[in-house]
Amino acid sequence: MALPLGRSGRLLRQVREGMVVYDRHRAHVGTVAAVYLGGEDPAVAAILPATAPRGLAARGFVAIEAGPLAARCYAASGQLAAVEGGRVLLNVGGDYLVRR
């Protein structure tokens, strides 16, 4: 499995299930449900919605549970701004995330 390179890859490797996710405006997005570091895995690619950008699975992503009535959303590794304690901060607004 290929691991993501650079700053976004280092951040992705720090993310753990259960961390709270906030967007660039510090608005609560949800909780990390799963982290995928990247690579070519057809099973992982199959769980992503059809609207997901091409290559998202290869680069790595974070699956976010937004709540019981909200759709699960996905943040690409490049959308991570920081990982601080139990929080994941995104560099985009919540409306820029891929939703299922």
Rosetta blueprint (number, residue, H / E / L):
1 M L
2 A L
3 L L
4 P L
5 L L
6 G H
7 R H
8 S H
9 G H
10 R H
11 L H
12 L H
13 R H
14 Q H
15 V L
16 R L
17 E L
18 G L
19 M L
20 V E
21 V E
22 Y E
23 D L
24 R L
25 H L
26 R L
27 A L
28 H E
29 V E
30 G E
31 T E
32 V E
33 A E
34 A E
35 V E
36 Y E
37 L L
38 G L
39 G L
40 E L
41 D L
42 P H
43 A H
44 V H
45 A H
46 A H
47 I H
48 L L
49 P L
50 A L
51 T L
52 A L
53 P L
54 R L
55 G L
56 L H
57 A H
58 A H
59 R H
60 G L
61 F E
62 V E
63 A E
64 I E
65 E E
66 A L
67 G L
68 P L
69 L L
70 A L
71 A L
72 R L
73 C E
74 Y E
75 A E
76 A E
77 S H
78 G H
79 Q H
80 L E
81 A E
82 A E
83 V E
84 E E
85 G L
86 G L
87 R E
88 V E
89 L E
90 L E
91 N L
92 V L
93 G L
94 G H
95 D H
96 Y H
97 L L
98 V E
99 R E
100 R L
